[in-house]
Amino acid sequence: MADAPSKRSWKDLADFDLSVPEDALALVERFQGEWYNGGLSQLFANWNRADIVLIPEALRIVGAPEAAPIVEAAIAEFPGDQDDWRDLALKAMLDPSSPLGNRLWDLNSPLGDHEDAIQKAVVAYELKLSEDEDL
């Protein structure tokens, strides 16, 4: 009888590798689009945990460190012992009385305050990559 394959850790499910500059940029750009389209609740409802936890560091890498603590505060709202946060976030997004939804909604505004800085950092980082500068 063969052993059943072990379940992959949630940490192994990340689509992005922050040691690759292009991945850091792609993660921030994808994050921007998702957040802009539906806020933090939608982000957590649509993405896997492995990529969400990389967002703060990716923001720092591309030059938008002031936004990282806001995303970290949103991450802190989710249980560390749960592999998948999507169901919790979906409920938070759909249930107007959800305490989690309200807390995530409250974090959208301070993140919005940094929207221009994130966009400028993305453009500057893209330019660095195109010029092949050391990152």
DANORLIN-V437781 format. One record per residue. N is the residue number from 1. RES is the residue in three letters. NEAR is the number of other C-alpha atoms within 10 Angstrom. Layout:
# DANORLIN-V437781
N|RES|NEAR + N|RES|NEAR
This chain:
# DANORLIN-V437781
1|MET|3 + 2|ALA|4 + 3|ASP|5 + 4|ALA|6 + 5|PRO|6 + 6|SER|6 + 7|LYS|6 + 8|ARG|8 + 9|SER|9 + 10|TRP|14 + 11|LYS|12 + 12|ASP|9 + 13|LEU|12 + 14|ALA|15 + 15|ASP|11 + 16|PHE|18 + 17|ASP|14 + 18|LEU|17 + 19|SER|10 + 20|VAL|10 + 21|PRO|18 + 22|GLU|15 + 23|ASP|15 + 24|ALA|24 + 25|LEU|23 + 26|ALA|16 + 27|LEU|23 + 28|VAL|25 + 29|GLU|17 + 30|ARG|14 + 31|PHE|21 + 32|GLN|17 + 33|GLY|13 + 34|GLU|18 + 35|TRP|18 + 36|TYR|15 + 37|ASN|11 + 38|GLY|12 + 39|GLY|21 + 40|LEU|26 + 41|SER|26 + 42|GLN|20 + 43|LEU|23 + 44|PHE|27 + 45|ALA|19 + 46|ASN|15 + 47|TRP|17 + 48|ASN|19 + 49|ARG|21 + 50|ALA|18 + 51|ASP|19 + 52|ILE|19 + 53|VAL|15 + 54|LEU|19 + 55|ILE|23 + 56|PRO|20 + 57|GLU|19 + 58|ALA|26 + 59|LEU|25 + 60|ARG|18 + 61|ILE|20 + 62|VAL|25 + 63|GLY|18 + 64|ALA|22 + 65|PRO|18 + 66|GLU|16 + 67|ALA|21 + 68|ALA|17 + 69|PRO|15 + 70|ILE|19 + 71|VAL|22 + 72|GLU|16 + 73|ALA|13 + 74|ALA|20 + 75|ILE|20 + 76|ALA|10 + 77|GLU|12 + 78|PHE|16 + 79|PRO|11 + 80|GLY|10 + 81|ASP|6 + 82|GLN|9 + 83|ASP|13 + 84|ASP|18 + 85|TRP|19 + 86|ARG|18 + 87|ASP|12 + 88|LEU|17 + 89|ALA|24 + 90|LEU|17 + 91|LYS|16 + 92|ALA|23 + 93|MET|24 + 94|LEU|12 + 95|ASP|13 + 96|PRO|11 + 97|SER|11 + 98|SER|15 + 99|PRO|11 + 100|LEU|20 + 101|GLY|22 + 102|ASN|15 + 103|ARG|16 + 104|LEU|25 + 105|TRP|17 + 106|ASP|13 + 107|LEU|17 + 108|ASN|19 + 109|SER|13 + 110|PRO|12 + 111|LEU|19 + 112|GLY|15 + 113|ASP|12 + 114|HIS|17 + 115|GLU|16 + 116|ASP|11 + 117|ALA|16 + 118|ILE|24 + 119|GLN|17 + 120|LYS|15 + 121|ALA|21 + 122|VAL|23 + 123|VAL|14 + 124|ALA|14 + 125|TYR|21 + 126|GLU|17 + 127|LEU|12 + 128|LYS|14 + 129|LEU|15 + 130|SER|9 + 131|GLU|9 + 132|ASP|9 + 133|GLU|9 + 134|ASP|7 + 135|LEU|10
